[in-house]
């Protein structure tokens, strides 16, 4: 049990650190997108049914040897080769899609908050050595289906934006790679599977205690 409590404390600390890092990365990325969006304001929209959008594309050169550039390495005191793998680019997408994004974003906010609160309550319960309970099973379900469900929806929306914008962009001697989400789909379904196994285990434990 002591090991579980230590793991719970480490999880809380790591979640706080990752939250701070994510916020820093978000604002840094926003600065990059802002520069692209600001430049796009001066451009005329193709028609009245499109909306400005910036995305980060994963790219790689068609011929790596020809696209190599150099940067200075302080250890070897010489230039070393490098290749850029991500670029922020502007494009256009339908207004109806932005409306859908806004609606889903507003609807998902309370579910995300509810899920995060439920997970923190679950960790606090673990610290109190109250682990295999029906409340904890419900809290984990709220967390996974709320938070990971919202992530899954937004990844689908981001995939659409990535697909639409990438079709509009021509990058000489570069190949645009497929969309890569923040969290893999196998990881999302793995979390759902683990939560359902946990809930089933709690139910079996309660049935065994009633039988005894």
C-alpha positions as CSV (number, residue, x, y, z in Angstrom):
1,X,0.0,0.0,0.0
2,X,2.9,2.3,0.8
3,X,4.2,1.9,-2.8
4,X,0.7,2.8,-4.2
5,X,0.7,6.0,-2.1
6,X,4.2,7.0,-3.3
7,X,3.0,6.4,-6.9
8,X,-0.1,8.6,-6.3
9,X,2.1,11.4,-4.9
10,X,4.5,11.1,-7.9
11,X,1.5,11.2,-10.3
12,X,0.1,14.4,-8.7
13,X,3.6,16.1,-9.0
14,X,4.0,15.0,-12.6
15,X,0.5,16.2,-13.5
16,X,1.3,19.6,-12.1
17,X,4.6,19.8,-13.9
18,X,3.2,18.7,-17.2
19,X,0.3,21.2,-16.9
20,X,2.8,24.0,-16.4
21,X,5.0,22.8,-19.3
22,X,1.9,22.4,-21.6
23,X,0.8,26.0,-20.8
24,X,4.3,27.3,-21.6
25,X,4.4,25.3,-24.9
26,X,0.9,26.5,-25.8
27,X,1.8,30.2,-25.4
28,X,5.0,29.7,-27.3
29,X,3.2,27.9,-30.1
30,X,0.5,30.7,-30.1
31,X,3.2,33.3,-30.7
32,X,4.2,31.4,-33.8
33,X,0.7,31.1,-35.1
34,X,0.0,34.7,-34.3
35,X,2.7,35.9,-36.6
36,X,1.3,33.7,-39.4
37,X,-2.3,34.8,-38.7
38,X,-1.3,38.5,-38.6
39,X,0.3,38.1,-42.0
40,X,-2.8,36.4,-43.4
41,X,-5.0,39.4,-42.4
42,X,-3.6,41.3,-45.3
43,X,-4.6,38.5,-47.7
44,X,-8.0,38.5,-49.5
45,X,-10.2,35.5,-48.7
46,X,-11.1,33.3,-51.7
47,X,-14.8,33.7,-51.0
48,X,-17.2,34.4,-48.2
49,X,-17.4,30.8,-47.0
50,X,-13.9,30.3,-45.8
51,X,-12.0,31.1,-42.6
52,X,-8.3,31.7,-41.9
53,X,-6.6,28.9,-40.1
54,X,-3.0,28.0,-39.2
55,X,-1.7,24.5,-38.6
56,X,1.6,22.9,-37.8
57,X,2.6,20.5,-40.6
58,X,5.0,17.6,-40.2
59,X,7.3,17.6,-43.2
60,X,10.4,15.9,-44.5
61,X,12.5,16.4,-47.6
62,X,12.1,14.3,-50.7
63,X,15.9,14.0,-50.8
64,X,17.4,14.4,-47.4
65,X,21.0,14.9,-48.6
66,X,20.0,17.9,-50.8
67,X,17.9,19.6,-48.0
68,X,20.5,19.4,-45.3
69,X,21.5,22.7,-43.7
70,X,24.1,23.4,-41.0
71,X,24.3,24.8,-37.5
72,X,27.2,25.4,-35.2
73,X,27.9,22.7,-32.5
74,X,29.6,24.1,-29.4
75,X,31.0,20.7,-28.4
76,X,32.7,19.8,-31.7
77,X,33.3,23.4,-32.5
78,X,32.2,22.8,-36.1
79,X,29.0,22.9,-38.2
80,X,26.7,19.9,-38.0
81,X,23.8,19.1,-40.4
82,X,20.1,19.5,-39.5
83,X,16.7,19.2,-41.1
84,X,13.5,21.0,-40.0
85,X,10.6,18.6,-39.5
86,X,7.7,21.0,-38.6
87,X,6.4,24.2,-40.1
88,X,3.5,26.5,-39.2
89,X,1.5,27.4,-42.3
90,X,-1.6,29.4,-43.0
91,X,-4.6,28.3,-45.1
92,X,-8.4,28.4,-45.4
93,X,-11.2,26.2,-44.1
94,X,-15.0,26.4,-44.2
95,X,-16.8,28.7,-41.7
96,X,-19.2,25.9,-40.8
97,X,-16.3,23.9,-39.5
98,X,-15.2,26.7,-37.2
99,X,-18.7,26.9,-35.8
100,X,-18.6,23.2,-35.1
101,X,-15.3,23.6,-33.3
102,X,-16.6,26.4,-31.2
103,X,-19.7,24.5,-30.2
104,X,-17.8,21.3,-29.3
105,X,-15.3,23.4,-27.4
106,X,-17.9,25.0,-25.3
107,X,-19.7,21.8,-24.6
108,X,-16.5,19.9,-23.7
109,X,-15.2,22.4,-21.2
110,X,-17.5,21.3,-18.3
111,X,-16.8,17.6,-19.1
112,X,-13.0,18.2,-19.0
113,X,-13.2,20.1,-15.7
114,X,-15.4,17.4,-14.2
115,X,-13.0,14.7,-15.4
116,X,-9.9,16.4,-14.0
117,X,-11.6,17.0,-10.6
118,X,-12.8,13.4,-10.5
119,X,-9.2,12.2,-11.2
120,X,-7.8,14.4,-8.4
121,X,-10.4,13.0,-6.0
122,X,-9.4,9.5,-7.1
123,X,-5.8,10.2,-6.3
124,X,-6.7,11.7,-2.9
125,X,-8.7,8.6,-2.2
126,X,-5.7,6.4,-3.1
127,X,-3.6,8.4,-0.6
128,X,-6.2,7.5,2.1
129,X,-5.8,3.8,1.1
130,X,-9.4,3.8,-0.2
131,X,-8.7,2.3,-3.7
132,X,-11.0,-0.5,-4.9
133,X,-14.3,1.3,-4.3
134,X,-17.3,2.0,-6.5
135,X,-16.7,5.7,-6.2
136,X,-13.2,5.4,-7.5
137,X,-14.5,3.3,-10.5
138,X,-17.0,6.0,-11.3
139,X,-14.4,8.8,-10.9
140,X,-12.0,7.0,-13.3
141,X,-14.8,6.6,-15.8
142,X,-15.7,10.3,-15.6
143,X,-12.0,11.2,-16.1
144,X,-11.4,8.9,-19.1
145,X,-14.7,9.4,-20.9
146,X,-14.7,13.1,-20.2
147,X,-11.1,14.1,-20.8
148,X,-10.0,11.5,-23.3
149,X,-13.3,11.7,-25.1
150,X,-12.8,15.4,-25.6
151,X,-9.2,14.8,-26.8
152,X,-10.5,12.3,-29.3
153,X,-13.1,14.7,-30.7
154,X,-10.5,17.5,-31.0
155,X,-8.0,15.2,-32.6
156,X,-10.6,14.4,-35.3
157,X,-11.2,18.1,-35.8
158,X,-7.5,18.8,-36.0
159,X,-7.1,15.9,-38.4
160,X,-9.7,17.6,-40.7
161,X,-7.9,21.0,-40.5
162,X,-4.5,19.3,-41.1
163,X,-5.9,17.5,-44.2
164,X,-7.6,20.6,-45.6
165,X,-4.7,23.0,-45.2
166,X,-2.1,20.4,-46.3
167,X,-4.0,20.1,-49.6
168,X,-3.7,23.8,-50.2
169,X,0.0,24.1,-49.6
170,X,2.8,23.5,-52.1
171,X,6.3,23.0,-50.6
172,X,9.0,22.5,-53.2
173,X,11.1,19.4,-52.6
174,X,9.2,18.7,-49.4
175,X,6.7,15.9,-48.5
176,X,3.9,16.5,-46.0
177,X,3.6,13.7,-43.5
178,X,0.3,12.3,-42.2
179,X,-1.3,13.9,-39.2
180,X,0.0,12.8,-35.8
181,X,-2.2,13.4,-32.8
182,X,-1.1,14.4,-29.3
183,X,-2.2,11.0,-28.0
184,X,-2.3,7.8,-30.0
185,X,-5.7,6.2,-30.6
186,X,-4.4,2.9,-29.1
187,X,-3.5,4.8,-25.9
188,X,-7.0,6.2,-25.7
189,X,-8.7,2.8,-26.1
190,X,-6.1,1.3,-23.7
191,X,-7.1,3.8,-21.0
192,X,-10.8,2.9,-21.6
193,X,-10.0,-0.8,-21.3
194,X,-8.0,-0.4,-18.1
195,X,-10.8,1.7,-16.5
196,X,-13.4,-1.0,-17.4
197,X,-11.2,-3.7,-16.1
198,X,-10.8,-1.7,-12.8
199,X,-14.6,-1.2,-12.6
200,X,-15.2,-5.0,-13.2
201,X,-12.7,-5.9,-10.6
202,X,-14.4,-3.6,-8.0
203,X,-17.7,-5.2,-8.8
204,X,-16.3,-8.8,-8.5
205,X,-14.7,-7.8,-5.1
206,X,-18.1,-6.5,-3.8
207,X,-19.8,-9.7,-4.9
208,X,-17.2,-11.8,-3.2
209,X,-17.5,-9.9,0.0
210,X,-21.3,-10.3,0.0
211,X,-20.9,-14.0,-0.6
212,X,-18.5,-14.4,2.3
